[in-house]
Amino acid sequence: MLKNKLSSFLGLLVAFALGILAGFYIFAYLFSHYELSNIVGFEIDPINGLSILANVLLVIYVTRTLTRKNEEERVEKDLLIKRLDNFQTNLGDALTRFFATEKLKFTDVTSELKTLRQDFNSIRLLLEKYEYDNDICTGIDNGLRDVKDYFTDTPKSDGSGNTDVQISQDEISIGTTSRQGIDETNMKIKGQIFDLVVLINRKK
C-alpha cells in the first residue's frame, strides 16, 4: 500500500511539474525577448528551457523508481540467503550432535532429519516463487535423502542395504564408512548452497 501511495505521489508530482512547464512555455513564448537597458539584454529560448527541465524531472523520476526497485530486490535476496545460511548451520549442528552421541535414538534422528527436509522444502517454495529454482535444489534434496539413508538404511533380508548401520532397540549404530559418507554428502550440500547463493546474487 505504501509503495502504491509513493507511485501515485510521484505521478502527481510529474503531472504538476508538466503543468508548470506548459505555463512557462506559454509565458516564454509570449515574452521571449526583454531589454533591461540599452546595455543589458537577454533572450529566453522556450524550447531549450522546456527540454532541460523535462529531462531533469525525468531523470529524477526514473532514478528514484529504479533505486526503490533495486532496494526491494536486494532485501528479497538477502532474506533468501539468510534462510539458506540458517538451514546449512542447522544441518551441520545436527550432524555434529549425532556424531557426538554414543547411542543415537532412531526416532530422534529420523524426526530431526525430517524437520530439516521440511525446512529446505519451504525455502525451495520461496525460491520457486521468486524464480530462482533450478537443478541445484534437487541436488540438495537428494543429498538430504542420502544422509537419512546413511543413518537408517540397515541390512535387508535380501542382502541389500547399508551393512555399516545397525539398529537395536531404537538405537542406531553407524560405522566409519557411513560417517565418512555423511561428511562427504554434507560437504557436497554446502557447495550446492554456495552455488545457489551465487545464483541468487547474480540474477537481475
Sequence and secondary structure as in RCSB ss.txt:
>XXXX:A:sequence
MLKNKLSSFLGLLVAFALGILAGFYIFAYLFSHYELSNIVGFEIDPINGLSILANVLLVIYVTRTLTRKNEEERV
EKDLLIKRLDNFQTNLGDALTRFFATEKLKFTDVTSELKTLRQDFNSIRLLLEKYEYDNDICTGIDNGLRDVKDY
FTDTPKSDGSGNTDVQISQDEISIGTTSRQGIDETNMKIKGQIFDLVVLINRKK
>XXXX:A:secstr
 HHHHHHHHHHHHHHHHHHHHHHHHHHHHHT EEESSSS EEE  HHHHHHHHHHHHHHHHHHHHHHHHHHHHHH
HHHHHHHHHHHHHHHHHHHHHHHHH SSEEHHHHHHHHHHHHHHHHHHHHHHHHTT   HHHHHHHHHHHHHHHH
HH    TTS S TTEEEETTEEEE HHHHHHHHHHHHHHHHHHHHHHHHHHH  
